[in-house]
Amino acid sequence: MGSARTQMYDLPSKRSVTQTYRSGVSLHSHTEHSRESLRGLPAYLESLPVLSYFLKREIDRYRAKAGEIPDFSRGYWRGPVTARAAYDLEFGQIERLGLTPMVSLTDHDNIDAGLLLRAETPDSGIPISVEWSLPFEKTYVHLGVHNMAHSRAVPCMQFMAEYTRAPRPQILRDFLEELAADPAVLIVLNHPLWDMAGVGAATIREMILQFLRTYKPLIHALEINGFRSWEENLRVIRLGEEFALPVVAGGDRHGFEPNAMINLTRAACFAEFAEEVRVEQFSEIAILPQYKEPLILRHFVTAWDIVREHPQLAERQLWISRVYVLCDDGIERPLSQVWTRGAPPWIDPCLRMIGFLASRPLRVPFHLAAPMAGSAIL
């Protein structure tokens, strides 16, 4: 087995390169089945000064009234994209590139999307996959576990859920070995250098180094991510070189903009793609045009997809029907049932600002002006 190799191409400037490949693979995207915690919302909004002003003002009012700040860890949201819509979105983008699509949907700790799609089309070979929130040391990592066998997917998911609730490191290796024993399964360490738990970049790197030193034989690839900065992705590429691991592309899509990175392969099915990464340790990646836009602008586009009205969702048309909170009686309820007098008045101007910043007329000049990050190495 040789050293890991990763090749990247900037599309559309190298559009002709797709003609040498058979398939395009979309890894790591989310649907309405992902449960997204609001724990990190205040820290996230700190990077968006216009919105953080309104949030800080409301938190100060709440503190003055209740004597404490709101506990955002009691809340979570679900996205507006159904399993079928998410699959078709990724499928269509790859098909327009003249490639045969493979789409692996990876909701947080949930495999319902893949199970639903396989139930609709049993012979489709659609992967059953998950993004597993795996507690580790002071933080946690996200493992993309792709293409589990249909007969094993549910019991594997039950183990993952139990382990997340009550970690027992002494049994983790055995389970990862069981997963990796299936040659059609691909295990990817997603966005490894993202400080999701807020413990600091240096601590995250040390934890990831420790994780890879312990479990590297059972991890098949690291992920560069379509919603992380190019600087961070470059550090992931160097980490892959350090551990002789290939790097694959994951988009991390939550809204209606398809993944900004896909994988290119000559494989005819996902099992062959997994073998290409695992055995040949070879990966080829296409960086798509939307990645050229400023990351903050793309975050606003996703945020607008999350909070805008979606008539096709029937009883979940409004965002307050897709955001849930754990109430004092121990029951989780949507905000539409909690805010009986309507949303606080400061929220509406925030939503209108998000809609403005996500608008197409504003995105066009950014798109034309922004150079391709990292284009010198592509």
Stockholm file with secondary structure:
# STOCKHOLM 1.0

chainA/1-378         MGSARTQMYDLPSKRSVTQTYRSGVSLHSHTEHSRESLRGLPAYLESLPVLSYFLKREIDRYRAKAGEIPDFSRGYWRGPVTARAAYDLEFGQIERLGLTPMVSLTDHDNIDAGLLLRAETPDSGIPISVEWSLPFEKTYVHLGVHNMAHSRAVPCMQFMAEYTRAPRPQILRDFLEELAADPAVLIVLNHPLWDMAGVGAATIREMILQFLRTYKPLIHALEINGFRSWEENLRVIRLGEEFALPVVAGGDRHGFEPNAMINLTRAACFAEFAEEVRVEQFSEIAILPQYKEPLILRHFVTAWDIVREHPQLAERQLWISRVYVLCDDGIERPLSQVWTRGAPPWIDPCLRMIGFLASRPLRVPFHLAAPMAGSAIL
#=GR chainA/1-378 SS CCCCEEEEEETTTTGGGGGGCSEEEEECBCCTTCCEESTTHHHHHHTCHHHHHHHHHHHHHHHHHHSSCCCGGGEEECCSCCHHHHHHHHHHHHHHTTSEEEEECCBBTBCHHHHHHHHHSTTSCCCCCEEEEEEETTEEEEEEEECCCHHHHHHHHHHHHHHHHSCCHHHHHHHHHHHHTSTTCEEEECSTTCCTTCSCHHHHHHHHHHHHHHHGGGCCEEEEETTSCHHHHHHHHHHHHHHTCCEEEECCBCSSSCCSEEEEESCSSHHHHHHHHHTSCEEEEEECGGGGSCHHHHHHHHHHHHHSCCGGGGGGCSGGGTEEEECTTSCEEEHHHHCTTCSCTTHHHHHHHHHHHTCHHHHHHHHHHCCCTTGGGC
#=GC SS_cons         CCCCEEEEEETTTTGGGGGGCSEEEEECBCCTTCCEESTTHHHHHHTCHHHHHHHHHHHHHHHHHHSSCCCGGGEEECCSCCHHHHHHHHHHHHHHTTSEEEEECCBBTBCHHHHHHHHHSTTSCCCCCEEEEEEETTEEEEEEEECCCHHHHHHHHHHHHHHHHSCCHHHHHHHHHHHHTSTTCEEEECSTTCCTTCSCHHHHHHHHHHHHHHHGGGCCEEEEETTSCHHHHHHHHHHHHHHTCCEEEECCBCSSSCCSEEEEESCSSHHHHHHHHHTSCEEEEEECGGGGSCHHHHHHHHHHHHHSCCGGGGGGCSGGGTEEEECTTSCEEEHHHHCTTCSCTTHHHHHHHHHHHTCHHHHHHHHHHCCCTTGGGC
//
